[in-house]
Amino acid sequence: MPSVAGHDGKFNGRQALLIAGGIVALLLVVLLIWLMIRGMVPKAPTTSSLPQSSSVVSATPTPSPAPTAEPAVKVPDFVNQLYTDIQANTEYQQKFIFNVTEEYSDNVDKGKVISQTPVRDADRPADHRIDLVVSKGRKSVTVPDFRNYTRGDVVTILTNAGIKAENIRFAEIANDGTMSPGLSVKADREIGSEMNPELDTITVYMAGPIPTPTPTPINISVSGG
């Protein structure tokens, strides 16, 4: 009859081998986990870390920065400035284009700006154009020689000189016998003087009729007979 102890001993040996193998496998798993934690085991490459083919990669263009808007330029005050000074100002010549007209003025000196468009502190126009009105100074004409002319001729002479007809006035002067009746003698302005033809007036004196001489009284004496 076989021994029971021998059978039990064989069974216990196989069981011990299985237990030992399990322990070794467990140790290997623990070692593998430890190595992965320490980074010694390379990880499988991910899609994001794989090199991409040059045929697939497309560089995204960097957008160009938007152009910076030019700061608004304010229009300076040109009124009462000499236009020659404006012409000599390099900054003005670079920023603006001037369109100039001239007018007579009794209030603004010759060569200075009377008015401007656009006005000061306005934004500079897109075409950079500034309209300036520059003074020609006080308008004046020279009083011509009008003496010894009839009234109608005097008006013609003075208006041809630039004096407005409504600014010509007439008055009669007593004739001392040396003047030609009805002809101009003098005026309240000297010949050759300057006057504003639109604002100033001129009064021309015309010779009156020659006075009738007073008859000399005749004394008649009557002698007694």
BAVEX-122173 format. One record per residue: residue number from 1; x, y, z of N, C-alpha, C in turn. Coordinates in nm, 2 decimals, padded with zeros to 4 digits. Example, Ala and Ser with C-alpha at 12.3 -4.5 7.8 and 13.67 -1.06 7.14 Angstrom:
1  01.32  -00.57  00.78  01.23  -00.45  00.78  01.32  -00.33  00.78
2  01.28  -00.22  00.71  01.37  -00.11  00.71  01.29  00.00  00.79
//
This chain:
1  00.09  -00.12  00.00  00.00  00.00  00.00  00.09  00.12  00.00
2  00.07  00.22  -00.10  00.16  00.34  -00.11  00.14  00.42  00.02
3  00.25  00.50  00.04  00.26  00.58  00.16  00.19  00.71  00.13
4  00.11  00.76  00.22  00.04  00.89  00.21  00.13  01.00  00.22
5  00.23  00.98  00.31  00.33  01.09  00.33  00.40  01.13  00.20
6  00.44  01.02  00.12  00.51  01.05  -00.01  00.42  01.13  -00.10
7  00.30  01.10  -00.11  00.20  01.18  -00.20  00.19  01.32  -00.15
8  00.18  01.34  -00.02  00.17  01.47  00.03  00.29  01.56  00.01
9  00.41  01.49  00.02  00.53  01.56  -00.01  00.55  01.61  -00.15
10  00.50  01.53  -00.25  00.51  01.57  -00.39  00.41  01.69  -00.41
11  00.30  01.69  -00.35  00.20  01.79  -00.37  00.25  01.92  -00.31
12  00.32  01.91  -00.20  00.37  02.03  -00.13  00.48  02.09  -00.21
13  00.56  02.02  -00.28  00.67  02.08  -00.36  00.62  02.16  -00.48
14  00.52  02.10  -00.54  00.46  02.18  -00.66  00.40  02.30  -00.61
15  00.33  02.29  -00.50  00.26  02.41  -00.45  00.36  02.52  -00.41
16  00.48  02.48  -00.36  00.58  02.57  -00.32  00.64  02.64  -00.45
17  00.65  02.57  -00.56  00.70  02.63  -00.68  00.60  02.73  -00.74
18  00.48  02.70  -00.73  00.38  02.79  -00.78  00.38  02.92  -00.69
19  00.39  02.90  -00.56  00.39  03.02  -00.48  00.52  03.10  -00.51
20  00.63  03.04  -00.53  00.76  03.11  -00.55  00.74  03.18  -00.69
21  00.68  03.12  -00.79  00.67  03.18  -00.92  00.58  03.30  -00.91
22  00.47  03.29  -00.83  00.38  03.41  -00.81  00.45  03.52  -00.74
23  00.54  03.49  -00.65  00.61  03.60  -00.58  00.71  03.67  -00.67
24  00.78  03.59  -00.76  00.87  03.65  -00.85  00.79  03.74  -00.95
25  00.68  03.69  -01.00  00.60  03.77  -01.09  00.55  03.90  -01.03
26  00.51  03.89  -00.90  00.47  04.01  -00.83  00.58  04.11  -00.82
27  00.70  04.05  -00.79  00.82  04.14  -00.77  00.85  04.21  -00.91
28  00.84  04.13  -01.02  00.87  04.19  -01.15  00.77  04.30  -01.18
29  00.64  04.28  -01.14  00.54  04.39  -01.17  00.57  04.51  -01.09
30  00.61  04.49  -00.96  00.64  04.60  -00.87  00.76  04.68  -00.93
31  00.87  04.60  -00.98  00.99  04.66  -01.03  00.95  04.74  -01.16
32  00.87  04.68  -01.24  00.83  04.76  -01.36  00.75  04.89  -01.33
33  00.67  04.88  -01.23  00.60  05.00  -01.19  00.69  05.11  -01.14
34  00.79  05.06  -01.06  00.89  05.15  -01.00  00.97  05.22  -01.11
35  01.01  05.13  -01.21  01.09  05.19  -01.32  01.01  05.29  -01.40
36  00.88  05.27  -01.42  00.80  05.36  -01.49  00.79  05.49  -01.42
37  00.77  05.48  -01.29  00.77  05.60  -01.20  00.89  05.68  -01.21
38  01.01  05.61  -01.22  01.14  05.68  -01.22  01.17  05.73  -01.37
39  01.09  05.69  -01.46  01.11  05.73  -01.60  01.21  05.65  -01.67
40  01.25  05.54  -01.63  01.35  05.46  -01.69  01.29  05.38  -01.81
41  01.16  05.36  -01.81  01.10  05.28  -01.92  01.04  05.38  -02.02
42  01.09  05.38  -02.14  01.03  05.47  -02.24  00.89  05.45  -02.27
43  00.81  05.56  -02.27  00.67  05.55  -02.30  00.65  05.54  -02.45
44  00.54  05.49  -02.48  00.50  05.47  -02.62  00.48  05.61  -02.68
45  00.53  05.64  -02.80  00.51  05.78  -02.85  00.37  05.81  -02.88
46  00.33  05.93  -02.85  00.19  05.97  -02.88  00.19  06.04  -03.01
47  00.07  06.06  -03.06  00.05  06.12  -03.19  00.11  06.26  -03.19
48  00.10  06.34  -03.08  00.14  06.47  -03.08  00.29  06.48  -03.08
49  00.36  06.37  -03.03  00.51  06.38  -03.03  00.57  06.32  -03.15
50  00.50  06.26  -03.24  00.55  06.20  -03.36  00.59  06.31  -03.46
51  00.70  06.30  -03.52  00.74  06.40  -03.62  00.64  06.40  -03.74
52  00.60  06.52  -03.78  00.50  06.53  -03.88  00.57  06.54  -04.02
53  00.51  06.49  -04.12  00.57  06.50  -04.25  00.56  06.64  -04.30
54  00.67  06.68  -04.37  00.68  06.82  -04.42  00.56  06.85  -04.52
55  00.51  06.74  -04.58  00.40  06.76  -04.67  00.27  06.79  -04.60
56  00.26  06.76  -04.48  00.14  06.78  -04.40  00.14  06.91  -04.33
57  00.26  06.95  -04.28  00.28  07.07  -04.20  00.26  07.19  -04.28
58  00.17  07.28  -04.24  00.15  07.41  -04.31  00.16  07.52  -04.21
59  00.26  07.61  -04.23  00.29  07.72  -04.14  00.17  07.82  -04.15
60  00.12  07.86  -04.03  00.02  07.96  -04.03  00.08  08.10  -04.04
61  00.05  08.18  -04.14  00.11  08.31  -04.16  00.08  08.40  -04.04
62  00.18  08.47  -04.00  00.16  08.57  -03.89  00.09  08.69  -03.95
63  -00.03  08.73  -03.89  -00.10  08.84  -03.95  -00.02  08.97  -03.94
64  -00.02  09.05  -04.04  00.05  09.18  -04.04  -00.03  09.27  -03.94
65  00.05  09.35  -03.87  -00.02  09.45  -03.78  -00.10  09.55  -03.85
66  -00.21  09.59  -03.80  -00.29  09.69  -03.87  -00.22  09.82  -03.87
67  -00.23  09.89  -03.98  -00.16  10.02  -03.99  -00.21  10.12  -03.88
68  -00.12  10.19  -03.82  -00.16  10.28  -03.72  -00.22  10.41  -03.78
69  -00.34  10.45  -03.74  -00.40  10.57  -03.79  -00.32  10.69  -03.76
70  -00.31  10.78  -03.86  -00.23  10.90  -03.85  -00.31  10.99  -03.75
71  -00.24  11.04  -03.65  -00.31  11.13  -03.56  -00.36  11.26  -03.62
72  -00.48  11.30  -03.58  -00.54  11.42  -03.63  -00.46  11.54  -03.62
73  -00.45  11.62  -03.72  -00.37  11.74  -03.72  -00.47  11.86  -03.71
74  -00.45  11.95  -03.61  -00.54  12.06  -03.59  -00.49  12.18  -03.67
75  -00.58  12.26  -03.72  -00.55  12.37  -03.80  -00.51  12.49  -03.71
76  -00.39  12.55  -03.73  -00.35  12.66  -03.65  -00.43  12.79  -03.68
77  -00.41  12.89  -03.60  -00.47  13.02  -03.62  -00.38  13.10  -03.71
78  -00.42  13.12  -03.83  -00.33  13.20  -03.93  -00.37  13.34  -03.93
79  -00.49  13.38  -03.88  -00.54  13.52  -03.89  -00.44  13.61  -03.82
80  -00.42  13.72  -03.89  -00.33  13.83  -03.85  -00.18  13.79  -03.86
81  -00.15  13.68  -03.91  -00.01  13.64  -03.94  00.03  13.70  -04.07
82  00.15  13.73  -04.09  00.20  13.77  -04.22  00.21  13.65  -04.31
83  00.16  13.66  -04.43  00.17  13.55  -04.52  00.31  13.51  -04.55
84  00.40  13.60  -04.55  00.54  13.57  -04.58  00.60  13.48  -04.47
85  00.55  13.50  -04.34  00.60  13.42  -04.23  00.54  13.28  -04.25
86  00.42  13.27  -04.29  00.36  13.13  -04.32  00.43  13.06  -04.42
87  00.47  13.13  -04.53  00.55  13.07  -04.64  00.68  13.02  -04.59
88  00.74  13.09  -04.50  00.88  13.06  -04.45  00.87  12.95  -04.34
89  00.75  12.91  -04.29  00.74  12.81  -04.19  00.74  12.67  -04.25
90  00.85  12.59  -04.23  00.87  12.46  -04.29  00.76  12.37  -04.25
91  00.72  12.37  -04.12  00.62  12.28  -04.07  00.48  12.30  -04.14
92  00.45  12.43  -04.15  00.32  12.46  -04.22  00.33  12.41  -04.37
93  00.44  12.43  -04.43  00.45  12.39  -04.57  00.44  12.24  -04.59
94  00.48  12.17  -04.49  00.48  12.02  -04.50  00.34  11.97  -04.47
95  00.26  12.04  -04.38  00.13  11.99  -04.34  00.02  12.04  -04.42
96  00.03  12.16  -04.49  -00.08  12.22  -04.55  -00.05  12.26  -04.69
97  -00.16  12.28  -04.77  -00.15  12.34  -04.90  -00.24  12.46  -04.90
98  -00.18  12.58  -04.93  -00.24  12.71  -04.91  -00.30  12.76  -05.04
99  -00.42  12.80  -05.04  -00.48  12.87  -05.15  -00.51  13.01  -05.11
100  -00.45  13.11  -05.18  -00.46  13.25  -05.13  -00.53  13.34  -05.23
101  -00.62  13.42  -05.17  -00.68  13.53  -05.24  -00.65  13.66  -05.17
102  -00.66  13.77  -05.24  -00.62  13.90  -05.18  -00.74  13.99  -05.18
103  -00.76  14.07  -05.08  -00.87  14.17  -05.07  -00.82  14.29  -05.00
104  -00.88  14.41  -05.03  -00.84  14.53  -04.96  -00.91  14.53  -04.82
105  -00.84  14.59  -04.73  -00.89  14.60  -04.59  -00.85  14.72  -04.53
106  -00.95  14.79  -04.46  -00.91  14.91  -04.38  -00.87  14.88  -04.24
107  -00.89  14.75  -04.20  -00.86  14.71  -04.06  -00.74  14.62  -04.05
108  -00.70  14.55  -04.15  -00.59  14.46  -04.15  -00.48  14.51  -04.23
109  -00.36  14.51  -04.18  -00.24  14.56  -04.25  -00.21  14.48  -04.37
110  -00.15  14.54  -04.47  -00.12  14.47  -04.59  -00.02  14.35  -04.57
111  -00.06  14.24  -04.63  00.02  14.12  -04.62  -00.02  14.03  -04.51
112  -00.11  14.07  -04.42  -00.16  13.98  -04.31  -00.28  13.91  -04.35
113  -00.31  13.80  -04.29  -00.42  13.71  -04.32  -00.55  13.77  -04.25
114  -00.65  13.79  -04.34  -00.78  13.85  -04.29  -00.87  13.73  -04.23
115  -00.88  13.62  -04.31  -00.96  13.51  -04.26  -00.90  13.38  -04.32
116  -00.96  13.27  -04.27  -00.91  13.14  -04.31  -01.02  13.04  -04.31
117  -01.01  12.93  -04.39  -01.11  12.82  -04.40  -01.03  12.69  -04.42
118  -01.04  12.59  -04.33  -01.12  12.59  -04.21  -01.06  12.68  -04.10
119  -01.15  12.71  -04.00  -01.11  12.79  -03.89  -01.01  12.72  -03.80
120  -00.95  12.79  -03.71  -00.85  12.73  -03.62  -00.91  12.62  -03.53
121  -00.83  12.52  -03.50  -00.86  12.41  -03.41  -00.95  12.31  -03.48
122  -00.99  12.33  -03.61  -01.06  12.23  -03.68  -00.96  12.12  -03.73
123  -01.01  12.00  -03.76  -00.93  11.90  -03.81  -00.88  11.93  -03.95
124  -00.76  11.90  -03.98  -00.70  11.92  -04.11  -00.79  11.85  -04.22
125  -00.82  11.91  -04.33  -00.90  11.85  -04.43  -00.82  11.73  -04.50
126  -00.89  11.64  -04.56  -00.82  11.53  -04.62  -00.73  11.57  -04.73
127  -00.76  11.68  -04.80  -00.67  11.73  -04.91  -00.57  11.83  -04.86
128  -00.57  11.85  -04.73  -00.47  11.94  -04.66  -00.48  12.08  -04.71
129  -00.59  12.12  -04.77  -00.60  12.25  -04.83  -00.65  12.35  -04.73
130  -00.59  12.47  -04.72  -00.63  12.58  -04.64  -00.65  12.70  -04.72
131  -00.77  12.76  -04.72  -00.80  12.89  -04.79  -00.77  13.01  -04.71
132  -00.68  13.10  -04.76  -00.65  13.22  -04.68  -00.69  13.34  -04.76
133  -00.74  13.44  -04.69  -00.77  13.57  -04.75  -00.66  13.67  -04.70
134  -00.58  13.72  -04.78  -00.47  13.81  -04.74  -00.50  13.95  -04.78
135  -00.47  14.04  -04.68  -00.50  14.18  -04.70  -00.41  14.25  -04.80
136  -00.47  14.33  -04.89  -00.39  14.42  -04.98  -00.37  14.56  -04.92
137  -00.42  14.57  -04.80  -00.41  14.70  -04.73  -00.52  14.79  -04.76
138  -00.52  14.91  -04.72  -00.62  15.00  -04.74  -00.63  15.04  -04.89
139  -00.74  15.03  -04.95  -00.76  15.06  -05.09  -00.75  15.22  -05.10
140  -00.67  15.26  -05.20  -00.66  15.41  -05.22  -00.64  15.44  -05.36
141  -00.68  15.56  -05.40  -00.65  15.61  -05.53  -00.59  15.76  -05.51
142  -00.53  15.80  -05.62  -00.47  15.94  -05.62  -00.58  16.03  -05.68
143  -00.60  16.14  -05.61  -00.70  16.24  -05.66  -00.64  16.31  -05.78
144  -00.70  16.30  -05.90  -00.65  16.36  -06.02  -00.68  16.51  -06.03
145  -00.62  16.57  -06.13  -00.65  16.71  -06.15  -00.79  16.73  -06.22
146  -00.88  16.79  -06.15  -01.02  16.80  -06.20  -01.06  16.95  -06.22
147  -00.96  17.04  -06.21  -01.00  17.18  -06.21  -01.03  17.23  -06.35
148  -01.12  17.33  -06.35  -01.17  17.40  -06.48  -01.24  17.30  -06.57
149  -01.32  17.21  -06.51  -01.41  17.13  -06.59  -01.55  17.15  -06.54
150  -01.64  17.11  -06.63  -01.79  17.12  -06.60  -01.82  17.00  -06.50
151  -01.93  17.01  -06.44  -01.97  16.91  -06.34  -01.97  16.77  -06.40
152  -02.03  16.75  -06.52  -02.03  16.62  -06.58  -01.89  16.57  -06.61
153  -01.80  16.66  -06.65  -01.66  16.62  -06.68  -01.59  16.58  -06.55
154  -01.62  16.65  -06.44  -01.55  16.62  -06.32  -01.59  16.48  -06.27
155  -01.72  16.44  -06.28  -01.76  16.31  -06.25  -01.69  16.20  -06.33
156  -01.68  16.23  -06.46  -01.61  16.13  -06.54  -01.46  16.12  -06.50
157  -01.39  16.23  -06.48  -01.25  16.22  -06.44  -01.23  16.14  -06.31
158  -01.32  16.17  -06.21  -01.30  16.11  -06.08  -01.34  15.96  -06.08
159  -01.45  15.93  -06.15  -01.49  15.79  -06.15  -01.38  15.71  -06.23
160  -01.32  15.77  -06.33  -01.22  15.69  -06.41  -01.10  15.67  -06.32
161  -01.08  15.75  -06.21  -00.97  15.73  -06.12  -01.00  15.62  -06.02
162  -01.13  15.57  -06.02  -01.17  15.47  -05.92  -01.26  15.51  -05.81
163  -01.29  15.64  -05.81  -01.38  15.70  -05.70  -01.52  15.67  -05.74
164  -01.60  15.62  -05.64  -01.74  15.59  -05.67  -01.82  15.72  -05.69
165  -01.91  15.72  -05.78  -01.99  15.84  -05.82  -02.07  15.89  -05.70
166  -02.12  15.79  -05.62  -02.20  15.84  -05.50  -02.11  15.91  -05.39
167  -01.98  15.89  -05.41  -01.89  15.96  -05.31  -01.84  16.10  -05.36
168  -01.89  16.14  -05.47  -01.86  16.27  -05.53  -01.97  16.37  -05.50
169  -01.93  16.48  -05.43  -02.03  16.58  -05.40  -01.99  16.72  -05.46
170  -02.09  16.80  -05.47  -02.06  16.94  -05.53  -02.12  17.05  -05.44
171  -02.05  17.16  -05.45  -02.09  17.28  -05.38  -02.05  17.40  -05.46
172  -02.13  17.51  -05.45  -02.10  17.63  -05.53  -02.02  17.72  -05.44
173  -01.92  17.79  -05.50  -01.84  17.89  -05.44  -01.86  18.02  -05.50
174  -01.86  18.12  -05.42  -01.88  18.26  -05.48  -01.78  18.30  -05.57
175  -01.82  18.35  -05.68  -01.72  18.39  -05.79  -01.68  18.53  -05.76
176  -01.55  18.55  -05.75  -01.49  18.68  -05.72  -01.46  18.76  -05.85
177  -01.51  18.70  -05.96  -01.48  18.77  -06.09  -01.36  18.71  -06.16
178  -01.28  18.63  -06.09  -01.17  18.57  -06.16  -01.19  18.43  -06.21
179  -01.31  18.37  -06.18  -01.33  18.23  -06.21  -01.43  18.22  -06.33
180  -01.42  18.11  -06.39  -01.51  18.08  -06.50  -01.64  18.02  -06.44
181  -01.75  18.09  -06.46  -01.88  18.04  -06.40  -01.91  17.89  -06.44
182  -01.95  17.81  -06.35  -01.99  17.67  -06.38  -01.88  17.57  -06.39
183  -01.75  17.62  -06.37  -01.64  17.53  -06.38  -01.58  17.50  -06.24
184  -01.52  17.38  -06.23  -01.46  17.34  -06.10  -01.34  17.42  -06.07
185  -01.33  17.45  -05.94  -01.23  17.54  -05.89  -01.13  17.46  -05.80
186  -01.19  17.39  -05.70  -01.10  17.32  -05.60  -01.19  17.22  -05.53
187  -01.13  17.14  -05.44  -01.21  17.04  -05.36  -01.16  17.04  -05.22
188  -01.22  16.96  -05.14  -01.18  16.95  -05.00  -01.06  16.85  -04.98
189  -01.02  16.80  -05.09  -00.90  16.71  -05.10  -00.80  16.77  -05.20
190  -00.67  16.76  -05.16  -00.57  16.82  -05.25  -00.55  16.73  -05.37
191  -00.52  16.79  -05.48  -00.48  16.71  -05.60  -00.35  16.63  -05.57
192  -00.35  16.50  -05.60  -00.23  16.42  -05.57  -00.24  16.35  -05.44
193  -00.34  16.38  -05.36  -00.35  16.31  -05.23  -00.42  16.17  -05.25
194  -00.41  16.09  -05.14  -00.47  15.95  -05.15  -00.60  15.95  -05.08
195  -00.69  15.87  -05.13  -00.82  15.86  -05.06  -00.88  15.72  -05.09
196  -00.96  15.67  -05.00  -01.03  15.54  -05.02  -01.14  15.56  -05.12
197  -01.14  15.50  -05.24  -01.24  15.53  -05.34  -01.38  15.48  -05.30
198  -01.39  15.39  -05.21  -01.51  15.33  -05.17  -01.57  15.38  -05.05
199  -01.49  15.44  -04.96  -01.54  15.49  -04.83  -01.53  15.64  -04.82
200  -01.43  15.70  -04.87  -01.41  15.84  -04.86  -01.49  15.92  -04.96
201  -01.53  16.04  -04.92  -01.60  16.13  -05.01  -01.51  16.25  -05.05
202  -01.55  16.31  -05.16  -01.47  16.43  -05.21  -01.58  16.53  -05.25
203  -01.56  16.65  -05.20  -01.65  16.76  -05.24  -01.58  16.86  -05.33
204  -01.64  16.88  -05.45  -01.58  16.97  -05.55  -01.66  17.10  -05.55
205  -01.58  17.21  -05.55  -01.64  17.34  -05.55  -01.64  17.40  -05.69
206  -01.76  17.44  -05.73  -01.79  17.49  -05.87  -01.80  17.64  -05.85
207  -01.75  17.71  -05.95  -01.76  17.86  -05.95  -01.90  17.91  -05.98
208  -01.95  18.00  -05.90  -02.08  18.05  -05.92  -02.08  18.16  -06.03
209  -02.19  18.21  -06.06  -02.20  18.32  -06.16  -02.12  18.44  -06.12
210  -02.08  18.51  -06.22  -02.01  18.64  -06.19  -02.11  18.74  -06.14
211  -02.08  18.80  -06.03  -02.18  18.89  -05.97  -02.20  19.01  -06.06
212  -02.32  19.06  -06.06  -02.35  19.18  -06.13  -02.30  19.30  -06.06
213  -02.22  19.39  -06.12  -02.16  19.50  -06.05  -02.27  19.60  -06.01
214  -02.25  19.65  -05.89  -02.34  19.75  -05.84  -02.32  19.88  -05.91
215  -02.42  19.94  -05.97  -02.40  20.07  -06.04  -02.36  20.18  -05.94
216  -02.27  20.26  -05.99  -02.22  20.37  -05.91  -02.33  20.48  -05.91
217  -02.37  20.53  -05.80  -02.47  20.63  -05.79  -02.42  20.76  -05.85
218  -02.50  20.83  -05.93  -02.47  20.96  -05.99  -02.53  21.07  -05.92
219  -02.45  21.16  -05.87  -02.50  21.28  -05.80  -02.53  21.39  -05.90
220  -02.65  21.43  -05.91  -02.69  21.54  -06.00  -02.73  21.66  -05.91
221  -02.65  21.76  -05.94  -02.68  21.89  -05.86  -02.76  21.98  -05.94
222  -02.86  22.04  -05.88  -02.94  22.13  -05.95  -02.91  22.27  -05.90
223  -02.87  22.36  -05.99  -02.84  22.49  -05.94  -02.96  22.58  -05.96
224  -02.97  22.68  -05.87  -03.09  22.77  -05.87  -03.07  22.88  -05.98
225  -03.17  22.91  -06.05  -03.16  23.01  -06.15  -03.21  23.13  -06.10
//
